[in-house]
Amino acid sequence: MHIFRIPDCLLGEAAPVQAGRPGRGPTLNAQHTIVLRSIVREQPHCPLDELTRESFRRTGTKVNPVTVRKALRQTGIER
């Protein structure tokens, strides 16, 4: 079982998720990141697949769990 750690500096406003290379833009925007962070705060022991499903339920945007993991990592949330 993994626990997400959220740095104190990120408990406020969400940082936007940005792509590192040219091409298709990021699937998750700042609003999606806020939703992901709230899910992690509510359920810190939530597996990545369940986090992805809950994000889809709340936002309606279907993404791969790898995308969710990358978005969390870019905002400073680590397992």
N, C-alpha and C positions, 0 to 999 in steps of 0.2 A: 504494500500500500504506500502510495506517495502522497506527500503533503505539499501544496503549493506555498511558496514563500513570496510575499509581496513586500518589496522594500517600502519603508515608511514614506519616502519621497513620492511614491506613486499612488498613495491612498487618496489623493485629491483628484484633480482633473486628469483625464486620460490623454496619453500622448498618441498622436496619430501613427498608424502603422504605414510605413513607406517601403516601396519596392527598392531593392538594391540595384536592379538592372533595368534597362529599357525593355519595353514590351507591354504586355497586358498589365493594366493597373491592378492594385491590390483588390481582392474580393471583399475584404473586411475594412470598413471605414472606422472613423473615430467612435461613432455610435455603437457599432458592433463590439469594439474594444471595451467600451464602458459596460456593455451587457456581459461580456466574458469576465471582466473583473468582478462584477457584482455576483456572478455565479460562483466564482472561485472564493469570494469572501463568504458566501452563504454555505458553500459545500467544499471546504478545503481538501477533503479526501476523495472527491469526485474523480473517477477515471476519465481519461481523455475522450474516449468514445461517448460516455454519458454527457460530458461537458459539451461535446459537439452536438449531440441530440438536443440538449436543453437550449443551446444557443439557437438552433434551428427553430425550436418551438417558440422562442421569444422574439426572434427577428424575422423568420421566414426565409432566411438566406442559408441555402444548403452549401456546406463546404466540407472538404476533406479534413479528417483529424490532424493531418500534417500541417494544414494551413492554420488551424487553431493553435497548434503547438508553436509554430513560428510566430504567430501574432502575440501569444503570451510571452514568448522569449524576447521579442522586440520591445515589449512594454516593461520588461524587467521582472516578469513573474517566472520563476523557475521551479522545477520539481526538486 
